[in-house]
């Protein structure tokens, strides 16, 4: 999220109506609207890799993976975010057209301009979702995936995954190779002719 708020309070209804026709996506936090910046190609490929892996794994399970344009609605604090990947296994979410209220898994691919917010205030906001079981942060500058998993006591436990490891996503009973997350991504400098 880029800190470019609008000038006046906007109701959730006005926000949702505006998003239907806006050429630019916006996130919404308690009456303030923030324009979102575009993503790098690396960000897009990592997001697509994760969404594709989840889509294939979840087929026929009753759970659904969404990416990029589906919002997470945190009703308790009147907030809408666009996670990079979001998964819901709750049938109540089928009633909504462009947002989810009961996700079990949210993935954010970190960008230099959003990393602090994704780790801090956004994670604090996402924790208000009672259905959320895992929050995943994926680096786009090195091979590193961080999983925050809610335990039986409601505490968030941190798991870190690096080169050569398999990532465990307990919320959707899935093991995936970190190499698959970073498929087609090179961290070597590109020499242009």
Secondary structure, 3 states (H helix, E strand, C coil): CCCCECCCCCCHHHHHHHHHHCCCCEEEECCEEEECCCCCHHHHHHHHHHHHHHHHHHCCCCCEEEECCCEEEEHHHCEEECCCEEEECCHHHHHCCCEECCEEEEEEECCCCCHHHHHCHHHHHHCCCCCCCEEEEECCCCCCEEEEEECCCCCEEEEEECCCCEEEEHHHCEEEEHHHHCCCCCCCCCCCC
